[in-house]
Amino acid sequence: MGHKWILDVLTDLRSFAQDNDLQLLTDQLAQTTKVASVEIAATSEEKSLVPNGDSQHNRALFTGVGAQKGLC
């Protein structure tokens, strides 16, 4: 199934927030969707490069990215 389904869920949540005038939540979900897209894409790339998918490496990589951008 993969991880891309979560992007649809986040989009639905963002639409709900927007329709109900929850601007802060709308903005946060937009940012979360961007982070999820980047992480899913990078995880897919990593798994194609690393035979067994080094998930520990991926977590460290994205923890650093989120912390640098003030997302964590």
Summary of the structure (lengths in Angstrom):
residues: 72
radius of gyration: 14.1
end to end distance: 27.1
largest distance: 45.4
contacts: 164
relative contact order: 0.12
helix: 78%
strand: 0%
